[in-house]
Amino acid sequence: MADDSLAAPPKVTVRNVNVHYDSIQALFDVSIDLPDKTVTALIGPSGCGKSTFLRCINRMNDTIPSCRVSGKIFLDGQNIHDRSVDPVFLRARVGMVFQKPNPFPKSVFDNVAYGPRIHGLVTNRSETAEVVEQSLRNAALWDEVKDRLGEPGTSLSGGQQQRLCIARAIATQPEVLLMDEPCSALDPIATSQIEDLIDHLRADYSVVIVTHSMQQAARISKKTAFFLLGHLVEVGATNVIFTNPSDSRTESYITGRIG
């Protein structure tokens, strides 16, 4: 049966995106549609451009002086490079979770409250507390930390820290959630908890995840894109990519002959 989410209008539309770091080209003419309320996995060998592509979607590459991005990226039909788009507010709409948990040197409460405060989404302490609680609940962390809100975020376990970073990312009510290998630094139990959480989050967000684990991509994503040497080789429904890829390079990667 066809997956309706893959047929829905895209949340993010990417057309002919190229990325250079000085004279080195990292991405070549990438075009892809990223659906809403779906998990899209980006797979491929190390250094193939997955994370570079992910950082294009919220203009994180803007912070790298040597980086040049060309092409067009649309969020709900609006060009994210339009002069009217403030990158700071774009990053509130497009949240990001990094490879290693990186809580701020603040309390658990203030880690989650930081974004809503700086973006003016809350006006008083009770509103802030409500957003913090809801975000921690949505990140499946509230029951574990509700009596530890004043403790440093760094005092939590690795898996809890990563869920805290997810709570922090979703506290600004983003529409897209980017995840750059969010489980690579975690043990199998914490990884399973994050995967369960991602499965829960896709009901409300367009989730784009970079992963080195093909098993993880197969478990949690509906759509998979395979990158190789800066090129988007193939993209499609995850079950098709993993069982009947159309490009021999995809098949070679999935079967372990390259990568």
Backbone as CSV, one residue per row, in Angstrom:
resi,resn,N_x,N_y,N_z,CA_x,CA_y,CA_z,C_x,C_y,C_z
1,MET,0.853,-1.194,0.000,0.000,0.000,0.000,0.881,1.234,0.000
2,ALA,0.544,2.224,-0.794,1.336,3.459,-0.888,1.262,4.245,0.409
3,ASP,2.363,4.916,0.730,2.413,5.755,1.931,1.940,7.160,1.559
4,ASP,0.796,7.568,2.102,0.223,8.873,1.760,1.150,10.019,2.108
5,SER,1.967,9.852,3.180,2.843,10.947,3.614,3.866,11.292,2.535
6,LEU,4.266,10.298,1.727,5.256,10.557,0.687,4.638,11.245,-0.521
7,ALA,3.300,11.153,-0.638,2.610,11.790,-1.759,2.138,13.200,-1.411
8,ALA,2.211,13.571,-0.125,1.744,14.885,0.318,2.696,15.975,-0.197
9,PRO,2.228,17.225,-0.233,3.116,18.327,-0.645,4.355,18.378,0.252
10,PRO,5.520,18.658,-0.302,6.740,18.658,0.502,6.752,19.797,1.511
11,LYS,7.357,19.540,2.657,7.593,20.592,3.641,8.800,21.421,3.226
12,VAL,9.824,20.729,2.755,11.054,21.376,2.297,11.320,20.929,0.866
13,THR,11.579,21.893,0.003,11.886,21.606,-1.400,13.298,22.106,-1.689
14,VAL,14.145,21.227,-2.170,15.544,21.565,-2.449,15.789,21.399,-3.942
15,ARG,16.350,22.420,-4.570,16.593,22.365,-6.008,18.020,22.841,-6.350
16,ASN,18.761,21.944,-6.976,20.072,22.274,-7.563,21.017,22.946,-6.570
17,VAL,21.121,22.360,-5.388,21.985,22.944,-4.355,23.421,22.427,-4.510
18,ASN,24.335,23.375,-4.574,25.770,23.100,-4.595,26.407,23.780,-3.390
19,VAL,27.392,23.113,-2.796,28.103,23.689,-1.651,29.603,23.594,-1.901
20,HIS,30.297,24.724,-1.727,31.758,24.778,-1.820,32.337,25.235,-0.491
21,TYR,33.450,24.628,-0.093,34.292,25.154,0.988,35.577,25.646,0.308
22,ASP,35.680,26.965,0.148,36.748,27.544,-0.684,36.681,26.883,-2.064
23,SER,37.765,26.212,-2.483,37.781,25.632,-3.834,37.283,24.188,-3.883
24,ILE,36.939,23.638,-2.725,36.505,22.231,-2.665,34.980,22.159,-2.712
25,GLN,34.450,21.402,-3.654,32.998,21.248,-3.752,32.558,20.048,-2.921
26,ALA,31.597,20.277,-2.016,31.127,19.232,-1.111,29.795,18.637,-1.532
27,LEU,28.952,19.427,-2.215,27.673,18.930,-2.719,27.513,19.356,-4.167
28,PHE,26.941,18.450,-4.970,26.790,18.682,-6.394,25.315,18.593,-6.801
29,ASP,24.702,19.724,-7.080,23.414,19.759,-7.765,22.352,18.864,-7.099
30,VAL,22.180,19.041,-5.791,21.251,18.191,-5.045,19.826,18.742,-5.136
31,SER,18.892,17.878,-5.521,17.469,18.229,-5.544,16.685,17.114,-4.852
32,ILE,15.817,17.501,-3.910,15.040,16.514,-3.162,13.836,17.206,-2.534
33,ASP,12.748,16.491,-2.376,11.587,16.965,-1.620,11.543,16.216,-0.297
34,LEU,11.358,16.963,0.805,11.282,16.364,2.142,9.855,16.505,2.649
35,PRO,9.141,15.394,2.813,7.730,15.473,3.201,7.536,15.891,4.655
36,ASP,6.337,16.364,4.942,5.964,16.729,6.313,5.535,15.475,7.067
37,LYS,5.694,15.526,8.410,5.224,14.452,9.292,5.715,13.080,8.828
38,THR,6.990,13.061,8.457,7.645,11.847,7.977,9.104,11.906,8.405
39,VAL,9.703,10.728,8.640,11.139,10.667,8.901,11.854,10.342,7.592
40,THR,12.766,11.235,7.190,13.611,11.006,6.027,15.027,10.740,6.517
41,ALA,15.596,9.598,6.123,16.962,9.247,6.536,17.935,9.567,5.416
42,LEU,19.076,10.143,5.782,20.169,10.395,4.845,21.279,9.406,5.164
43,ILE,21.598,8.535,4.200,22.627,7.523,4.422,23.747,7.701,3.408
44,GLY,24.887,7.082,3.703,26.042,7.144,2.813,27.324,7.098,3.623
45,PRO,28.468,6.866,2.961,29.744,6.782,3.680,30.121,8.098,4.352
46,SER,31.078,8.034,5.247,31.594,9.249,5.889,32.142,10.198,4.834
47,GLY,31.881,11.499,5.030,32.425,12.504,4.133,31.715,12.621,2.801
48,CYS,30.494,12.071,2.702,29.801,12.081,1.404,28.869,13.282,1.255
49,GLY,28.753,14.126,2.300,27.956,15.340,2.176,26.647,15.349,2.932
50,LYS,26.371,14.299,3.695,25.079,14.212,4.405,24.909,15.353,5.400
51,SER,25.906,15.546,6.266,25.797,16.590,7.297,25.844,17.983,6.680
52,THR,26.661,18.139,5.627,26.695,19.426,4.915,25.315,19.758,4.368
53,PHE,24.661,18.758,3.778,23.319,18.983,3.252,22.348,19.340,4.373
54,LEU,22.436,18.620,5.486,21.534,18.884,6.616,21.657,20.333,7.071
55,ARG,22.903,20.835,7.135,23.136,22.202,7.613,22.683,23.256,6.610
56,CYS,22.427,22.841,5.365,21.871,23.790,4.391,20.436,24.170,4.751
57,ILE,19.712,23.231,5.356,18.272,23.412,5.535,17.961,24.485,6.579
58,ASN,18.872,24.688,7.548,18.649,25.769,8.516,19.739,26.841,8.453
59,ARG,20.462,26.849,7.324,21.484,27.860,7.051,22.599,27.899,8.100
60,MET,22.880,26.753,8.703,24.015,26.689,9.624,25.336,26.899,8.886
61,ASN,25.342,26.563,7.582,26.568,26.782,6.803,26.911,28.263,6.688
62,ASP,25.927,29.141,6.932,26.188,30.586,6.911,27.265,30.981,7.916
63,THR,27.416,30.167,8.958,28.357,30.514,10.030,29.790,30.129,9.686
64,ILE,29.988,29.458,8.526,31.333,29.030,8.116,31.822,29.981,7.018
65,PRO,32.837,30.811,7.299,33.250,31.850,6.341,33.618,31.307,4.962
66,SER,34.206,30.117,4.901,34.688,29.590,3.617,33.595,28.914,2.802
67,CYS,32.383,28.821,3.363,31.317,28.034,2.729,30.456,28.894,1.816
68,ARG,30.197,28.391,0.597,29.289,29.035,-0.340,28.209,28.040,-0.749
69,VAL,26.971,28.481,-0.647,25.832,27.630,-1.020,25.099,28.294,-2.181
70,SER,24.842,27.539,-3.241,24.019,28.034,-4.346,22.873,27.069,-4.574
71,GLY,21.877,27.523,-5.333,20.670,26.728,-5.514,19.547,27.284,-4.666
72,LYS,18.431,26.574,-4.613,17.262,27.075,-3.897,16.723,26.040,-2.916
73,ILE,16.344,26.544,-1.740,15.704,25.714,-0.723,14.464,26.450,-0.247
74,PHE,13.336,25.777,-0.299,12.064,26.383,0.091,11.496,25.660,1.308
75,LEU,11.028,26.438,2.280,10.300,25.916,3.431,8.861,26.406,3.305
76,ASP,7.943,25.481,3.100,6.543,25.850,2.836,6.441,26.860,1.696
77,GLY,7.261,26.661,0.665,7.179,27.515,-0.526,7.955,28.804,-0.452
78,GLN,8.535,29.136,0.719,9.315,30.373,0.843,10.803,30.065,0.737
79,ASN,11.497,30.809,-0.103,12.938,30.638,-0.271,13.647,31.046,1.023
80,ILE,14.372,30.105,1.648,14.992,30.408,2.944,16.163,31.383,2.809
81,HIS,16.633,31.625,1.589,17.718,32.585,1.375,17.203,33.965,0.961
82,ASP,15.890,34.113,0.960,15.314,35.422,0.654,15.781,36.437,1.698
83,ARG,15.978,37.671,1.269,16.467,38.705,2.197,15.531,38.947,3.374
84,SER,14.256,38.615,3.185,13.288,38.840,4.266,13.360,37.762,5.348
85,VAL,14.128,36.698,5.105,14.204,35.590,6.061,15.371,35.826,7.023
86,ASP,15.053,35.922,8.313,16.055,36.071,9.366,16.553,34.668,9.735
87,PRO,17.867,34.395,9.552,18.369,33.054,9.859,18.097,32.611,11.289
88,VAL,18.075,33.559,12.226,17.813,33.194,13.630,16.399,32.641,13.782
89,PHE,15.439,33.289,13.146,14.064,32.802,13.233,13.870,31.549,12.390
90,LEU,14.627,31.437,11.288,14.586,30.197,10.509,15.000,29.020,11.381
91,ARG,16.030,29.221,12.206,16.520,28.114,13.053,15.565,27.796,14.195
92,ALA,14.658,28.726,14.487,13.585,28.393,15.436,12.561,27.484,14.756
93,ARG,12.344,27.702,13.452,11.389,26.867,12.704,11.999,25.530,12.301
94,VAL,13.334,25.514,12.185,14.045,24.302,11.767,15.035,23.950,12.866
95,GLY,14.592,23.141,13.821,15.429,22.794,14.964,16.493,21.784,14.594
96,MET,17.553,21.703,15.403,18.650,20.787,15.089,19.177,20.109,16.341
97,VAL,19.455,18.821,16.211,20.054,18.018,17.281,21.347,17.434,16.721
98,PHE,22.434,17.596,17.479,23.749,17.237,16.959,24.172,15.836,17.387
99,GLN,25.330,15.435,16.853,25.825,14.080,17.067,26.081,13.797,18.541
100,LYS,26.764,14.717,19.208,27.052,14.534,20.629,26.118,15.432,21.429
101,PRO,25.546,14.904,22.508,24.693,15.754,23.346,25.467,16.999,23.777
102,ASN,24.835,18.161,23.622,25.546,19.411,23.949,24.661,20.338,24.777
103,PRO,24.256,19.870,25.988,23.456,20.769,26.815,24.232,22.032,27.167
104,PHE,23.489,23.149,27.312,24.122,24.383,27.760,24.572,24.220,29.206
105,PRO,25.554,25.000,29.653,25.970,24.952,31.065,24.951,25.686,31.945
106,LYS,23.744,25.184,31.909,22.621,25.757,32.657,21.828,24.620,33.272
107,SER,20.816,24.968,34.044,19.950,23.946,34.632,19.138,23.253,33.541
108,VAL,18.572,22.111,33.886,17.680,21.396,32.966,16.563,22.336,32.515
109,PHE,15.968,23.048,33.465,14.871,23.974,33.155,15.329,25.048,32.174
110,ASP,16.465,25.671,32.458,16.920,26.792,31.621,17.399,26.336,30.248
111,ASN,17.871,25.088,30.131,18.218,24.559,28.815,17.014,24.587,27.892
112,VAL,15.873,24.141,28.402,14.670,24.058,27.578,14.037,25.437,27.400
113,ALA,14.128,26.274,28.441,13.479,27.591,28.404,14.238,28.598,27.540
114,TYR,15.497,28.325,27.235,16.348,29.300,26.547,15.741,29.775,25.227
115,GLY,15.393,28.838,24.354,14.870,29.197,23.034,13.571,29.985,23.101
116,PRO,12.561,29.471,23.821,11.308,30.226,23.931,11.504,31.636,24.485
117,ARG,12.456,31.805,25.405,12.707,33.144,25.963,13.305,34.080,24.917
118,ILE,14.359,33.616,24.199,15.022,34.554,23.282,14.151,34.848,22.055
119,HIS,13.214,33.949,21.743,12.336,34.192,20.597,11.007,34.830,20.999
120,GLY,10.894,35.177,22.293,9.695,35.870,22.749,8.431,35.025,22.711
121,LEU,8.586,33.710,22.848,7.414,32.820,22.806,6.727,32.705,24.157
122,VAL,7.398,33.174,25.196,6.820,33.147,26.544,6.979,34.526,27.173
123,THR,6.032,34.870,28.040,6.069,36.215,28.628,6.210,36.214,30.146
124,ASN,6.028,35.064,30.759,6.160,35.020,32.217,6.603,33.619,32.664
125,ARG,6.839,33.502,33.969,7.392,32.256,34.517,6.432,31.080,34.341
126,SER,5.135,31.319,34.522,4.199,30.194,34.434,4.093,29.685,32.998
127,GLU,4.100,30.609,32.024,4.094,30.187,30.617,5.359,29.397,30.297
128,THR,6.486,29.897,30.808,7.753,29.225,30.565,7.731,27.815,31.148
129,ALA,7.248,27.688,32.380,7.188,26.378,33.033,6.311,25.409,32.253
130,GLU,5.235,25.936,31.682,4.324,25.096,30.900,5.014,24.570,29.632
131,VAL,5.736,25.463,28.950,6.450,25.066,27.734,7.554,24.056,28.074
132,VAL,8.270,24.304,29.166,9.347,23.400,29.573,8.780,22.010,29.868
133,GLU,7.697,21.970,30.637,7.112,20.666,30.966,6.634,19.946,29.708
134,GLN,5.939,20.654,28.831,5.409,20.013,27.628,6.535,19.519,26.721
135,SER,7.582,20.316,26.600,8.713,19.912,25.758,9.415,18.681,26.329
136,LEU,9.590,18.658,27.637,10.221,17.495,28.271,9.322,16.264,28.173
137,ARG,8.018,16.473,28.261,7.097,15.337,28.063,7.186,14.818,26.631
138,ASN,7.219,15.744,25.676,7.303,15.338,24.274,8.623,14.645,23.959
139,ALA,9.638,14.957,24.732,10.936,14.303,24.560,11.079,13.069,25.453
140,ALA,9.968,12.632,26.061,9.947,11.428,26.903,10.973,11.504,28.034
141,LEU,11.096,12.694,28.620,12.103,12.897,29.663,11.513,13.435,30.969
142,TRP,10.299,13.956,30.926,9.714,14.645,32.080,9.741,13.797,33.346
143,ASP,9.294,12.557,33.262,9.193,11.720,34.470,10.557,11.478,35.104
144,GLU,11.614,11.526,34.299,12.958,11.266,34.824,13.602,12.508,35.428
145,VAL,13.146,13.702,35.031,13.839,14.914,35.475,12.945,15.907,36.212
146,LYS,11.669,15.594,36.393,10.754,16.589,36.975,11.170,17.033,38.372
147,ASP,11.936,16.188,39.080,12.431,16.573,40.410,13.879,17.061,40.358
148,ARG,14.401,17.260,39.140,15.810,17.657,38.981,15.941,18.872,38.071
149,LEU,14.883,19.654,37.949,14.876,20.752,36.979,15.935,21.807,37.279
150,GLY,16.328,21.939,38.548,17.327,22.934,38.922,18.752,22.445,38.807
151,GLU,18.926,21.150,38.510,20.282,20.588,38.385,20.851,20.898,37.007
152,PRO,22.184,20.889,36.881,22.784,21.159,35.564,22.372,20.096,34.542
153,GLY,22.147,20.534,33.306,21.827,19.571,32.257,22.945,18.562,32.057
154,THR,24.180,18.993,32.334,25.338,18.109,32.165,25.388,17.002,33.214
155,SER,24.534,17.070,34.235,24.531,16.025,35.272,23.722,14.803,34.850
156,LEU,23.009,14.901,33.745,22.196,13.784,33.268,23.065,12.767,32.535
157,SER,22.523,11.555,32.355,23.242,10.540,31.583,23.291,10.955,30.113
158,GLY,24.119,10.275,29.311,24.270,10.629,27.906,22.954,10.583,27.145
159,GLY,22.188,9.506,27.356,20.903,9.393,26.680,19.917,10.453,27.129
160,GLN,19.942,10.762,28.424,19.063,11.825,28.942,19.487,13.183,28.397
161,GLN,20.795,13.410,28.297,21.276,14.683,27.738,20.799,14.855,26.292
162,GLN,20.830,13.771,25.513,20.398,13.883,24.123,18.895,14.157,24.055
163,ARG,18.117,13.530,24.931,16.684,13.830,24.956,16.420,15.251,25.454
164,LEU,17.294,15.752,26.340,17.194,17.144,26.769,17.454,18.069,25.576
165,CYS,18.436,17.723,24.745,18.717,18.540,23.557,17.551,18.498,22.576
166,ILE,16.869,17.360,22.494,15.676,17.266,21.644,14.563,18.136,22.226
167,ALA,14.393,18.086,23.549,13.391,18.946,24.202,13.699,20.414,23.946
168,ARG,14.975,20.765,24.017,15.402,22.147,23.760,15.088,22.546,22.313
169,ALA,15.290,21.605,21.377,15.049,21.899,19.961,13.567,22.078,19.665
170,ILE,12.720,21.300,20.334,11.285,21.377,20.022,10.558,22.428,20.866
171,ALA,11.265,23.018,21.825,10.620,24.017,22.691,10.234,25.278,21.931
172,THR,10.900,25.550,20.810,10.574,26.738,20.012,9.478,26.439,18.986
173,GLN,8.840,25.265,19.125,7.750,24.858,18.232,8.185,24.863,16.771
174,PRO,9.276,24.136,16.457,9.735,24.097,15.069,8.784,23.277,14.202
175,GLU,8.977,23.385,12.915,8.186,22.590,11.975,9.015,21.456,11.389
176,VAL,10.340,21.665,11.368,11.267,20.666,10.854,12.292,20.381,11.949
177,LEU,12.667,19.107,12.108,13.653,18.726,13.108,14.787,17.977,12.407
178,LEU,15.983,18.583,12.435,17.163,17.981,11.823,17.964,17.253,12.892
179,MET,18.396,16.036,12.583,19.155,15.239,13.548,20.402,14.688,12.865
180,ASP,21.563,15.085,13.372,22.825,14.668,12.765,23.438,13.537,13.594
181,GLU,23.149,12.312,13.204,23.617,11.123,13.926,23.358,11.229,15.431
182,PRO,22.106,11.386,15.828,21.815,11.664,17.241,22.095,10.498,18.174
183,CYS,22.347,9.314,17.641,22.545,8.142,18.507,23.971,7.615,18.489
184,SER,24.856,8.255,17.714,26.182,7.662,17.510,27.017,7.624,18.791
185,ALA,26.716,8.504,19.750,27.493,8.526,20.995,26.783,7.788,22.134
186,LEU,25.694,7.078,21.810,24.850,6.486,22.849,24.945,4.964,22.854
187,ASP,24.634,4.372,24.015,24.613,2.913,24.114,23.315,2.372,23.506
188,PRO,23.209,1.047,23.322,22.034,0.486,22.646,20.701,0.804,23.331
189,ILE,20.674,0.862,24.654,19.413,1.148,25.351,18.996,2.596,25.096
190,ALA,19.938,3.525,25.231,19.627,4.940,24.975,19.261,5.141,23.506
191,THR,19.934,4.419,22.601,19.614,4.506,21.172,18.180,4.082,20.921
192,SER,17.769,2.992,21.555,16.396,2.514,21.394,15.393,3.548,21.897
193,GLN,15.719,4.222,23.000,14.830,5.258,23.535,14.705,6.432,22.559
194,ILE,15.828,6.838,21.957,15.796,7.942,20.988,15.007,7.530,19.747
195,GLU,15.191,6.300,19.289,14.444,5.830,18.112,12.939,5.815,18.383
196,ASP,12.552,5.363,19.577,11.132,5.385,19.944,10.617,6.824,19.942
197,LEU,11.445,7.732,20.437,11.074,9.138,20.500,10.909,9.718,19.089
198,ILE,11.824,9.396,18.201,11.729,9.880,16.814,10.445,9.379,16.171
199,ASP,10.104,8.128,16.434,8.869,7.568,15.881,7.650,8.334,16.389
200,HIS,7.729,8.788,17.637,6.646,9.583,18.226,6.617,10.999,17.630
201,LEU,7.788,11.591,17.441,7.882,12.986,16.972,7.420,13.163,15.530
202,ARG,7.510,12.124,14.725,7.167,12.292,13.303,5.691,12.604,13.094
203,ALA,4.871,12.404,14.126,3.457,12.775,14.007,3.289,14.286,13.899
204,ASP,4.284,15.049,14.397,4.163,16.508,14.443,5.217,17.257,13.631
205,TYR,6.261,16.570,13.193,7.375,17.264,12.551,7.790,16.552,11.274
206,SER,8.417,17.313,10.394,9.207,16.717,9.322,10.583,16.452,9.927
207,VAL,10.952,15.183,10.085,12.216,14.820,10.716,13.194,14.362,9.626
208,VAL,14.389,14.951,9.633,15.442,14.555,8.689,16.628,14.104,9.530
209,ILE,17.034,12.839,9.363,18.075,12.280,10.223,19.225,11.741,9.397
210,VAL,20.438,12.159,9.748,21.654,11.565,9.192,22.015,10.382,10.071
211,THR,22.237,9.230,9.471,22.615,8.064,10.258,23.623,7.215,9.491
212,HIS,24.592,6.654,10.226,25.522,5.688,9.633,24.949,4.285,9.713
213,SER,23.895,4.115,10.494,23.326,2.788,10.707,22.195,2.540,9.716
214,MET,22.423,1.642,8.791,21.348,1.320,7.840,20.191,0.615,8.536
215,GLN,20.512,-0.137,9.598,19.443,-0.771,10.365,18.542,0.285,10.998
216,GLN,19.163,1.351,11.500,18.384,2.431,12.093,17.530,3.124,11.040
217,ALA,18.111,3.403,9.885,17.347,4.027,8.796,16.149,3.162,8.430
218,ALA,16.369,1.847,8.335,15.279,0.940,7.964,14.199,0.901,9.036
219,ARG,14.622,1.028,10.304,13.643,0.945,11.408,12.779,2.192,11.512
220,ILE,13.360,3.379,11.331,12.632,4.590,11.744,12.179,5.487,10.605
221,SER,12.678,5.259,9.372,12.350,6.217,8.314,11.344,5.661,7.314
222,LYS,10.622,6.576,6.688,9.714,6.226,5.600,10.361,6.528,4.242
223,LYS,11.315,7.469,4.242,11.977,7.883,3.009,13.476,7.881,3.265
224,THR,14.251,7.427,2.274,15.702,7.358,2.437,16.382,7.982,1.226
225,ALA,17.438,8.759,1.497,18.247,9.355,0.436,19.679,8.868,0.610
226,PHE,20.266,8.371,-0.476,21.635,7.851,-0.451,22.580,8.852,-1.112
227,PHE,23.575,9.302,-0.339,24.584,10.237,-0.825,25.906,9.504,-1.039
228,LEU,26.638,9.916,-2.083,27.959,9.354,-2.351,28.822,10.427,-3.013
229,LEU,29.949,10.739,-2.365,30.911,11.711,-2.915,30.252,13.036,-3.293
230,GLY,29.330,13.488,-2.444,28.695,14.777,-2.650,27.503,14.769,-3.582
231,HIS,27.184,13.614,-4.133,26.048,13.497,-5.044,24.891,12.774,-4.365
232,LEU,23.675,13.228,-4.613,22.494,12.479,-4.193,22.251,11.423,-5.267
233,VAL,22.557,10.175,-4.946,22.496,9.096,-5.932,21.071,8.635,-6.159
234,GLU,20.336,8.458,-5.050,18.998,7.876,-5.165,18.171,8.257,-3.943
235,VAL,16.895,8.467,-4.161,15.990,8.769,-3.057,14.652,8.102,-3.339
236,GLY,14.030,7.591,-2.276,12.735,6.947,-2.461,12.217,6.379,-1.158
237,ALA,11.120,5.647,-1.237,10.565,4.993,-0.055,11.619,4.049,0.533
238,THR,11.755,4.061,1.853,12.812,3.285,2.515,12.749,1.809,2.148
239,ASN,11.545,1.234,2.153,11.452,-0.204,1.866,11.920,-0.521,0.448
240,VAL,11.721,0.411,-0.487,12.176,0.204,-1.873,13.691,0.365,-1.967
241,ILE,14.216,1.415,-1.338,15.664,1.660,-1.377,16.430,0.456,-0.823
242,PHE,15.902,-0.150,0.239,16.630,-1.244,0.892,16.381,-2.608,0.255
243,THR,15.320,-2.756,-0.502,15.036,-4.071,-1.090,15.183,-4.103,-2.603
244,ASN,14.988,-2.954,-3.261,15.033,-2.948,-4.719,15.549,-1.604,-5.243
245,PRO,16.787,-1.228,-4.854,17.309,0.074,-5.311,17.481,0.068,-6.819
246,SER,17.343,1.257,-7.426,17.445,1.347,-8.881,18.873,1.617,-9.352
247,ASP,19.755,2.053,-8.438,21.128,2.375,-8.811,22.081,1.340,-8.210
248,SER,22.989,0.840,-9.009,23.908,-0.212,-8.547,24.796,0.273,-7.401
249,ARG,25.081,1.598,-7.356,25.908,2.120,-6.259,25.165,2.041,-4.932
250,THR,23.858,2.277,-4.961,23.050,2.140,-3.743,23.083,0.704,-3.257
251,GLU,22.900,-0.215,-4.183,22.914,-1.636,-3.816,24.269,-2.036,-3.246
252,SER,25.348,-1.531,-3.847,26.685,-1.852,-3.351,26.901,-1.338,-1.930
253,TYR,26.369,-0.133,-1.648,26.516,0.417,-0.292,25.692,-0.381,0.711
254,ILE,24.468,-0.666,0.364,23.567,-1.364,1.292,24.057,-2.786,1.582
255,THR,24.661,-3.418,0.588,25.167,-4.781,0.787,26.581,-4.803,1.339
256,GLY,27.162,-3.611,1.578,28.462,-3.548,2.237,29.661,-3.630,1.316
257,ARG,29.444,-3.548,-0.012,30.570,-3.640,-0.933,31.327,-2.313,-1.064
258,ILE,30.643,-1.204,-0.746,31.341,0.085,-0.671,30.942,0.770,0.635
259,GLY,31.790,1.721,1.078,31.453,2.477,2.270,32.181,2.018,3.493
